[in-house]
């Protein structure tokens, strides 16, 4: 493992880093490692589940996927009392 020293860090940046680390329940050192990892290895996720489903089926013709036309209006639900 390599060691990295950051010199000349202003007090406000150090304070913000300390607060951010505390919010995530990590030490400042662990927070910096997490921040560097997030920036250098960005997530390759293509968005949420809906976006992934849309991307998977985007090439399929949509004509066959439409629901059949209704001849009558929908009826309200009936509940037994």
Secondary structure as UniProt FT lines:
FT   HELIX           11..23
FT   TURN            24..25
FT   HELIX           28..40
FT   HELIX           49..57
FT   TURN            58..59
FT   HELIX           63..65
//
